[in-house]
């Protein structure tokens, strides 16, 4: 009987120690998440009322999707859609930037990747241009013919491997459809806004998950 009582007491003490450690770790984690959430909340993102250069319009729901087109427009019978990604690296802010942003370690986006898709009704394929977008220029990197049924299968060409006359014609082709340096300020701000939107959502979901954790 006494052995059973001592064993029960030992188990209870062990459980209390685990509960105490688990509670302390959980509390520390909650505090850390809340502090970082407040810090991110104090960063002022670009306005959600960003207006792209006309006649482009923002694709509905683009802010909440991880991938897909951001801008869209009609050009005659064609539909032009544009997706954007930042470069794999970014240049730290410097020279003339907001000192608070520099202190917080914000990155300055100086180059973007554009995926420009040109499609027509009734056709089984579309043209896809991979471009580099800069504050003062657009550079075509490759041109692909994409099947709408099997988009993973494409026929592409490196742009610099094309004849100079054909390269010039493709540049004019995109310029006529509004793919130019005028898109840079909007898309740069869009990526800042999307980054802020994503990190806020991430902290909310992590906080909800942690607050639902029951002590082991």
Buried (B, 14 or more C-beta within 10 A) or exposed (E): EEEEEEEEEEEEEEEEEEEEEBEEEBEEBBEEBEEBBEEBEEBEBBEEEBEBBEEBEBBEEBBEEEEEBBBBBEEEEBBBBBBBEBEEEBEEBEEEEEEEBBEEEBBBBEBBBBBBBBBEEEEEBBBBBBBBBEEEEBBBEBBBEBEEEEEEEBEEEEBEEBEEEEBEEBBEBBEEBBBBEEBBEBBBBBBBBBBBBEBBEEBEEBBEEBEEEEEE
